[in-house]
Amino acid sequence: MNILIVRVSSLGDVIHNMPMVADILRHFPQAHVDWVVEEAYLDLVRMNGGVRNVIPFALRRWRKRFWTKATRAEMRGFYQRLRSQEYDFIFDTQGLFKTSAVMRMARLSAGGKRVGLANATEGSGYEPISRLFHTQSVPVGRHTHAVERARLVAAAALGYAIDTPADFNLQLPQILQQAQPAWLPTEPYAVFFHATARAAKQWQPANWIELARALEGRGMPVLLPWGNAAEEDAAQKLAQRMPNAQLLPKLGMMDAVLLAQRAALAVGVDTGLTHIAAAFCRPTIELYCDSPRWKTEGNWSQNIINLGDQGTPPAVAEVLAAVDRLLAGTTFRHNRADGTANS
């Protein structure tokens, strides 16, 4: 059985879509699963051991240079690759016009099905026109968790029940498993995923600073990543007030994955990199300040603690209690900038 998944973006949504692959292969071990995704997340999907082929989709870039010969050649190449395999099931778990159009372009076997969402869930970007492209539309509850939504669509189409925790099946490439970049500490570290595009989803800087100082008492360095100029500026301001902080260079996608995967503790707002740490089942504290916790909270591992909710950011005391629970009294040693060691 050949299966195609169309889930092109965004970072967190791509991560949350991955457990449907493990579900499918648990019930149909001989199935072959391919995936269409935005080119920025190509290497991320390749980390899923259950995906056979990853087909890059570059609509964001193509739109900017649609009139050029090179872009048109790339688009033809994408179409040809999409049509090179015949699929028994094609799943669009995003529910947009663009993703349903991709689903329609892919080649369906005789008797095959194009399957997608019958309705929106609360806060999703669902577009009802996508149903026109379906053979089967699967209804889901308005308050369906982002991970469960994709799992339910596949389960309904393939005739099985969801009866196991979410399995993301993420496997670091060998080159990353052996990597020790200069920016990555050799000792256990905490990473603060402090940045997110929407200001209301951010945790107050004073809270991060208080948390960092508490971790200094444990001898734990704090790493501060960033993705753009505004985030770099915010990270620099935080680092200036955190004696145990390390401001990171700008990281590419796979370096950011490595950062999350090796963290002894990840603390982050509702953003893609926080969800990557949770998908690896690292000790993770997810902070919900202005987004509904039910929608994306990590609920598949005891290593994940979810705090706050829409309009009710967590207090520092709650986060410190979560740190105590996850680290269970562990202390660390690391060298200060002056060469002395914390006890």
BELTA-V40097 format. One record per pair of residues at least 24 apart in sequence whose C-alpha atoms are under 10 Angstrom apart, sorted by the first residue. I is the first residue (numbers start at 1). J is the second residue. If there is no record, write none. Layout:
i=I j=J
i=I j=J
//
This chain:
i=1 j=28
i=1 j=29
i=1 j=30
i=1 j=31
i=1 j=32
i=1 j=33
i=1 j=86
i=1 j=87
i=1 j=88
i=1 j=89
i=2 j=30
i=2 j=31
i=2 j=32
i=2 j=33
i=2 j=34
i=2 j=85
i=2 j=86
i=2 j=87
i=2 j=88
i=2 j=89
i=2 j=90
i=2 j=108
i=2 j=109
i=2 j=112
i=3 j=31
i=3 j=32
i=3 j=33
i=3 j=34
i=3 j=35
i=3 j=51
i=3 j=52
i=3 j=85
i=3 j=86
i=3 j=87
i=3 j=88
i=3 j=89
i=3 j=90
i=3 j=91
i=3 j=108
i=3 j=112
i=3 j=113
i=4 j=32
i=4 j=33
i=4 j=34
i=4 j=35
i=4 j=36
i=4 j=51
i=4 j=52
i=4 j=53
i=4 j=54
i=4 j=55
i=4 j=82
i=4 j=85
i=4 j=86
i=4 j=87
i=4 j=88
i=4 j=89
i=4 j=90
i=4 j=91
i=4 j=92
i=4 j=103
i=4 j=106
i=4 j=107
i=4 j=108
i=4 j=114
i=5 j=33
i=5 j=34
i=5 j=35
i=5 j=36
i=5 j=37
i=5 j=51
i=5 j=54
i=5 j=55
i=5 j=89
i=5 j=90
i=5 j=91
i=5 j=92
i=5 j=93
i=5 j=94
i=5 j=99
i=5 j=103
i=5 j=115
i=5 j=150
i=5 j=154
i=6 j=34
i=6 j=35
i=6 j=36
i=6 j=37
i=6 j=38
i=6 j=55
i=6 j=57
i=6 j=90
i=6 j=91
i=6 j=92
i=6 j=93
i=6 j=94
i=6 j=95
i=6 j=98
i=6 j=99
i=6 j=100
i=6 j=101
i=6 j=102
i=6 j=103
i=6 j=106
i=6 j=116
i=7 j=35
i=7 j=36
i=7 j=37
i=7 j=38
i=7 j=91
i=7 j=92
i=7 j=93
i=7 j=94
i=7 j=95
i=7 j=96
i=7 j=99
i=7 j=100
i=7 j=102
i=7 j=103
i=7 j=150
i=8 j=35
i=8 j=36
i=8 j=37
i=8 j=38
i=8 j=39
i=8 j=40
i=8 j=41
i=8 j=42
i=8 j=55
i=8 j=56
i=8 j=57
i=8 j=58
i=8 j=59
i=8 j=92
i=8 j=93
i=8 j=94
i=8 j=98
i=8 j=99
i=8 j=102
i=9 j=36
i=9 j=37
i=9 j=38
i=9 j=39
i=9 j=40
i=9 j=41
i=9 j=57
i=9 j=94
i=9 j=99
i=10 j=37
i=10 j=38
i=10 j=40
i=10 j=41
i=10 j=94
i=10 j=272
i=11 j=38
i=11 j=40
i=11 j=41
i=11 j=44
i=11 j=253
i=11 j=271
i=11 j=272
i=11 j=273
i=11 j=275
i=11 j=276
i=12 j=146
i=12 j=270
i=12 j=271
i=12 j=272
i=12 j=273
i=12 j=274
i=12 j=275
i=12 j=276
i=12 j=296
i=13 j=93
i=13 j=94
i=13 j=146
i=13 j=147
i=13 j=150
i=13 j=271
i=13 j=272
i=13 j=275
i=13 j=296
i=14 j=38
i=14 j=41
i=14 j=44
i=14 j=45
i=14 j=93
i=14 j=94
i=14 j=147
i=14 j=272
i=14 j=276
i=15 j=41
i=15 j=44
i=15 j=45
i=15 j=48
i=15 j=146
i=15 j=147
i=15 j=168
i=15 j=170
i=15 j=272
i=15 j=273
i=15 j=275
i=15 j=276
i=15 j=278
i=15 j=279
i=16 j=145
i=16 j=146
i=16 j=147
i=16 j=148
i=16 j=149
i=16 j=150
i=16 j=151
i=16 j=166
i=16 j=168
i=16 j=272
i=16 j=275
i=16 j=276
i=16 j=279
i=16 j=296
i=16 j=298
i=17 j=93
i=17 j=94
i=17 j=146
i=17 j=147
i=17 j=148
i=17 j=149
i=17 j=150
i=17 j=151
i=17 j=166
i=17 j=168
i=18 j=45
i=18 j=48
i=18 j=50
i=18 j=51
i=18 j=147
i=18 j=150
i=18 j=151
i=18 j=166
i=18 j=167
i=18 j=168
i=18 j=169
i=18 j=170
i=18 j=279
i=19 j=48
i=19 j=50
i=19 j=147
i=19 j=148
i=19 j=150
i=19 j=151
i=19 j=165
i=19 j=166
i=19 j=167
i=19 j=168
i=19 j=169
i=19 j=170
i=19 j=279
i=20 j=50
i=20 j=147
i=20 j=148
i=20 j=149
i=20 j=150
i=20 j=151
i=20 j=152
i=20 j=153
i=20 j=154
i=20 j=155
i=20 j=162
i=20 j=166
i=20 j=167
i=20 j=168
i=21 j=48
i=21 j=49
i=21 j=50
i=21 j=51
i=21 j=150
i=21 j=151
i=21 j=154
i=21 j=167
i=21 j=168
i=21 j=169
i=22 j=48
i=22 j=49
i=22 j=50
i=22 j=51
i=22 j=151
i=22 j=166
i=22 j=167
i=22 j=168
i=22 j=169
i=23 j=50
i=23 j=151
i=23 j=152
i=23 j=154
i=23 j=155
i=23 j=160
i=23 j=161
i=23 j=162
i=23 j=163
i=23 j=164
i=23 j=165
i=23 j=166
i=23 j=167
i=23 j=168
i=24 j=50
i=24 j=151
i=24 j=154
i=24 j=155
i=24 j=158
i=24 j=160
i=25 j=50
i=25 j=51
i=27 j=155
i=27 j=158
i=27 j=159
i=27 j=160
i=27 j=161
i=28 j=158
i=32 j=87
i=33 j=87
i=33 j=89
i=33 j=90
i=34 j=82
i=34 j=85
i=34 j=87
i=34 j=90
i=35 j=90
i=35 j=91
i=36 j=78
i=36 j=82
i=36 j=92
i=36 j=99
i=36 j=102
i=36 j=103
i=37 j=99
i=40 j=252
i=40 j=253
i=41 j=253
i=41 j=254
i=42 j=253
i=43 j=172
i=43 j=173
i=43 j=253
i=43 j=254
i=44 j=170
i=44 j=171
i=44 j=172
i=44 j=253
i=44 j=254
i=44 j=257
i=44 j=276
i=45 j=170
i=45 j=171
i=46 j=170
i=46 j=171
i=46 j=172
i=46 j=173
i=47 j=168
i=47 j=169
i=47 j=170
i=47 j=171
i=47 j=172
i=47 j=173
i=47 j=254
i=48 j=168
i=48 j=169
i=48 j=170
i=48 j=171
i=48 j=172
i=49 j=168
i=49 j=169
i=49 j=170
i=49 j=171
i=49 j=172
i=50 j=168
i=50 j=169
i=50 j=170
i=50 j=171
i=51 j=169
i=55 j=81
i=55 j=82
i=56 j=81
i=56 j=82
i=57 j=102
i=59 j=98
i=79 j=105
i=79 j=106
i=80 j=105
i=80 j=106
i=81 j=106
i=82 j=106
i=82 j=107
i=83 j=107
i=83 j=108
i=85 j=109
i=86 j=110
i=86 j=112
i=87 j=112
i=87 j=113
i=87 j=114
i=88 j=112
i=88 j=113
i=88 j=114
i=89 j=113
i=89 j=114
i=89 j=115
i=89 j=135
i=89 j=154
i=89 j=157
i=89 j=158
i=90 j=114
i=90 j=115
i=90 j=116
i=90 j=134
i=90 j=135
i=90 j=154
i=91 j=115
i=91 j=116
i=91 j=117
i=91 j=134
i=91 j=136
i=91 j=150
i=91 j=153
i=91 j=154
i=91 j=157
i=92 j=116
i=92 j=117
i=92 j=130
i=92 j=131
i=92 j=133
i=92 j=134
i=92 j=137
i=92 j=150
i=92 j=153
i=92 j=154
i=93 j=117
i=93 j=126
i=93 j=149
i=93 j=150
i=93 j=151
i=93 j=152
i=93 j=153
i=93 j=154
i=94 j=120
i=94 j=124
i=94 j=125
i=94 j=126
i=94 j=127
i=94 j=130
i=94 j=149
i=94 j=150
i=95 j=119
i=95 j=120
i=95 j=124
i=95 j=125
i=95 j=126
i=95 j=127
i=95 j=128
i=95 j=129
i=95 j=130
i=95 j=131
i=96 j=125
i=96 j=126
i=96 j=127
i=96 j=128
i=96 j=129
i=96 j=130
i=96 j=131
i=97 j=126
i=97 j=127
i=97 j=128
i=97 j=129
i=97 j=130
i=97 j=131
i=97 j=132
i=97 j=133
i=98 j=127
i=98 j=130
i=99 j=130
i=99 j=133
i=100 j=127
i=100 j=129
i=100 j=130
i=100 j=131
i=100 j=132
i=100 j=133
i=100 j=134
i=101 j=130
i=101 j=132
i=101 j=133
i=102 j=133
i=103 j=130
i=103 j=133
i=103 j=134
i=104 j=132
i=104 j=133
i=104 j=134
i=105 j=133
i=113 j=157
i=114 j=157
i=115 j=153
i=115 j=154
i=115 j=156
i=115 j=157
i=116 j=150
i=116 j=153
i=116 j=154
i=116 j=157
i=117 j=149
i=117 j=150
i=117 j=152
i=117 j=153
i=118 j=153
i=120 j=144
i=121 j=145
i=121 j=146
i=121 j=149
i=121 j=295
i=122 j=292
i=122 j=295
i=123 j=291
i=123 j=292
i=123 j=295
i=124 j=295
i=143 j=292
i=143 j=294
i=143 j=295
i=144 j=294
i=144 j=295
i=144 j=296
i=145 j=293
i=145 j=294
i=145 j=295
i=145 j=296
i=145 j=297
i=145 j=298
i=145 j=299
i=146 j=294
i=146 j=295
i=146 j=296
i=146 j=297
i=147 j=295
i=147 j=296
i=147 j=297
i=147 j=298
i=147 j=299
i=148 j=295
i=148 j=296
i=149 j=295
i=164 j=300
i=165 j=299
i=165 j=300
i=165 j=301
i=166 j=279
i=166 j=298
i=166 j=299
i=166 j=300
i=166 j=301
i=167 j=279
i=167 j=280
i=167 j=300
i=168 j=276
i=168 j=278
i=168 j=279
i=168 j=280
i=168 j=281
i=168 j=300
i=169 j=279
i=169 j=280
i=170 j=261
i=170 j=276
i=170 j=279
i=170 j=280
i=171 j=280
i=172 j=254
i=172 j=257
i=172 j=258
i=172 j=261
i=173 j=254
i=176 j=254
i=176 j=255
i=176 j=257
i=176 j=258
i=177 j=258
i=177 j=262
i=179 j=255
i=179 j=258
i=180 j=258
i=181 j=255
i=181 j=258
i=183 j=223
i=183 j=246
i=183 j=247
i=183 j=248
i=183 j=249
i=183 j=251
i=183 j=259
i=184 j=223
i=184 j=246
i=184 j=248
i=184 j=255
i=184 j=258
i=184 j=259
i=184 j=262
i=184 j=263
i=185 j=221
i=185 j=222
i=185 j=223
i=185 j=246
i=185 j=259
i=185 j=262
i=185 j=263
i=185 j=334
i=186 j=262
i=186 j=334
i=187 j=220
i=187 j=221
i=187 j=263
i=187 j=264
i=187 j=332
i=187 j=333
i=187 j=334
i=187 j=335
i=188 j=219
i=188 j=220
i=188 j=221
i=188 j=222
i=188 j=262
i=188 j=263
i=188 j=264
i=188 j=265
i=188 j=331
i=188 j=332
i=188 j=333
i=188 j=334
i=189 j=215
i=189 j=219
i=189 j=220
i=189 j=221
i=189 j=222
i=189 j=223
i=189 j=245
i=189 j=259
i=189 j=262
i=189 j=263
i=189 j=264
i=189 j=265
i=189 j=266
i=189 j=332
i=189 j=334
i=190 j=215
i=190 j=220
i=190 j=221
i=190 j=222
i=190 j=223
i=190 j=224
i=190 j=245
i=190 j=259
i=190 j=260
i=190 j=262
i=190 j=263
i=190 j=264
i=190 j=265
i=190 j=266
i=190 j=267
i=190 j=283
i=190 j=284
i=191 j=221
i=191 j=222
i=191 j=223
i=191 j=224
i=191 j=225
i=191 j=245
i=191 j=246
i=191 j=259
i=191 j=260
i=191 j=262
i=191 j=263
i=191 j=264
i=191 j=265
i=191 j=266
i=191 j=267
i=191 j=268
i=191 j=274
i=191 j=277
i=191 j=284
i=192 j=222
i=192 j=223
i=192 j=224
i=192 j=225
i=192 j=226
i=192 j=235
i=192 j=245
i=192 j=260
i=192 j=263
i=192 j=265
i=192 j=266
i=192 j=267
i=192 j=268
i=192 j=269
i=192 j=273
i=192 j=274
i=192 j=285
i=193 j=223
i=193 j=224
i=193 j=225
i=193 j=226
i=193 j=235
i=193 j=260
i=193 j=266
i=193 j=267
i=193 j=268
i=193 j=269
i=193 j=270
i=193 j=271
i=193 j=272
i=193 j=273
i=193 j=274
i=193 j=277
i=193 j=286
i=193 j=287
i=194 j=224
i=194 j=225
i=194 j=226
i=194 j=231
i=194 j=234
i=194 j=235
i=194 j=238
i=194 j=267
i=194 j=268
i=194 j=269
i=194 j=270
i=194 j=271
i=194 j=273
i=194 j=274
i=194 j=287
i=195 j=224
i=195 j=225
i=195 j=226
i=195 j=227
i=195 j=228
i=195 j=230
i=195 j=231
i=195 j=232
i=195 j=234
i=195 j=235
i=195 j=268
i=195 j=269
i=195 j=270
i=195 j=271
i=195 j=273
i=196 j=226
i=196 j=227
i=196 j=231
i=196 j=268
i=196 j=269
i=196 j=270
i=196 j=271
i=196 j=272
i=196 j=273
i=197 j=230
i=197 j=231
i=197 j=271
i=198 j=271
i=198 j=290
i=199 j=289
i=199 j=290
i=200 j=289
i=200 j=290
i=200 j=291
i=200 j=310
i=200 j=311
i=200 j=313
i=201 j=269
i=201 j=270
i=201 j=271
i=201 j=287
i=201 j=288
i=201 j=289
i=201 j=290
i=201 j=291
i=201 j=310
i=201 j=311
i=201 j=313
i=202 j=268
i=202 j=269
i=202 j=270
i=202 j=271
i=202 j=287
i=202 j=288
i=202 j=289
i=202 j=290
i=202 j=313
i=203 j=268
i=203 j=269
i=203 j=287
i=203 j=288
i=203 j=289
i=203 j=290
i=203 j=313
i=203 j=314
i=203 j=315
i=203 j=316
i=204 j=289
i=204 j=313
i=204 j=316
i=205 j=234
i=205 j=235
i=205 j=237
i=205 j=238
i=205 j=241
i=206 j=238
i=206 j=241
i=206 j=316
i=207 j=314
i=207 j=315
i=207 j=316
i=207 j=317
i=207 j=319
i=208 j=238
i=208 j=241
i=208 j=242
i=208 j=267
i=208 j=268
i=208 j=316
i=209 j=238
i=209 j=239
i=209 j=240
i=209 j=241
i=209 j=242
i=209 j=243
i=209 j=245
i=209 j=316
i=210 j=241
i=210 j=242
i=210 j=316
i=210 j=317
i=210 j=320
i=211 j=242
i=211 j=267
i=211 j=316
i=211 j=317
i=211 j=319
i=211 j=320
i=211 j=323
i=212 j=238
i=212 j=239
i=212 j=241
i=212 j=242
i=212 j=243
i=212 j=244
i=212 j=245
i=213 j=241
i=213 j=242
i=213 j=243
i=213 j=244
i=213 j=245
i=214 j=320
i=214 j=323
i=215 j=244
i=215 j=320
i=215 j=323
i=215 j=331
i=215 j=332
i=216 j=242
i=216 j=243
i=216 j=244
i=216 j=245
i=216 j=331
i=216 j=332
i=216 j=333
i=216 j=334
i=216 j=342
i=217 j=244
i=217 j=331
i=217 j=332
i=217 j=333
i=217 j=342
i=217 j=343
i=218 j=327
i=218 j=329
i=218 j=330
i=218 j=331
i=218 j=332
i=218 j=333
i=218 j=334
i=218 j=342
i=218 j=343
i=219 j=244
i=219 j=330
i=219 j=331
i=219 j=332
i=219 j=333
i=219 j=334
i=219 j=335
i=219 j=336
i=219 j=341
i=219 j=342
i=219 j=343
i=220 j=244
i=220 j=245
i=220 j=264
i=220 j=265
i=220 j=331
i=220 j=332
i=220 j=333
i=220 j=334
i=220 j=335
i=220 j=342
i=221 j=245
i=221 j=246
i=221 j=332
i=221 j=333
i=221 j=334
i=221 j=335
i=221 j=336
i=222 j=246
i=222 j=247
i=222 j=263
i=222 j=265
i=222 j=266
i=223 j=247
i=223 j=248
i=223 j=259
i=223 j=263
i=223 j=266
i=224 j=248
i=224 j=249
i=225 j=249
i=225 j=250
i=225 j=251
i=225 j=256
i=225 j=259
i=225 j=273
i=226 j=250
i=226 j=251
i=226 j=256
i=227 j=251
i=227 j=252
i=227 j=253
i=227 j=256
i=243 j=336
i=243 j=337
i=244 j=334
i=244 j=335
i=244 j=336
i=244 j=337
i=260 j=284
i=264 j=326
i=264 j=327
i=265 j=303
i=265 j=323
i=265 j=326
i=265 j=327
i=266 j=304
i=266 j=323
i=267 j=304
i=267 j=305
i=267 j=319
i=267 j=323
i=269 j=306
i=269 j=307
i=269 j=308
i=269 j=313
i=270 j=296
i=270 j=297
i=271 j=296
i=274 j=298
i=277 j=304
i=278 j=303
i=278 j=304
i=278 j=305
i=279 j=304
i=282 j=326
i=283 j=322
i=283 j=323
i=283 j=325
i=283 j=326
i=283 j=327
i=284 j=322
i=284 j=323
i=284 j=326
i=285 j=319
i=285 j=322
i=285 j=323
i=285 j=326
i=286 j=314
i=286 j=319
i=287 j=313
i=287 j=314
i=287 j=315
i=287 j=319
i=288 j=312
i=288 j=313
i=288 j=314
i=289 j=313
i=289 j=314
i=302 j=326
i=303 j=327
//
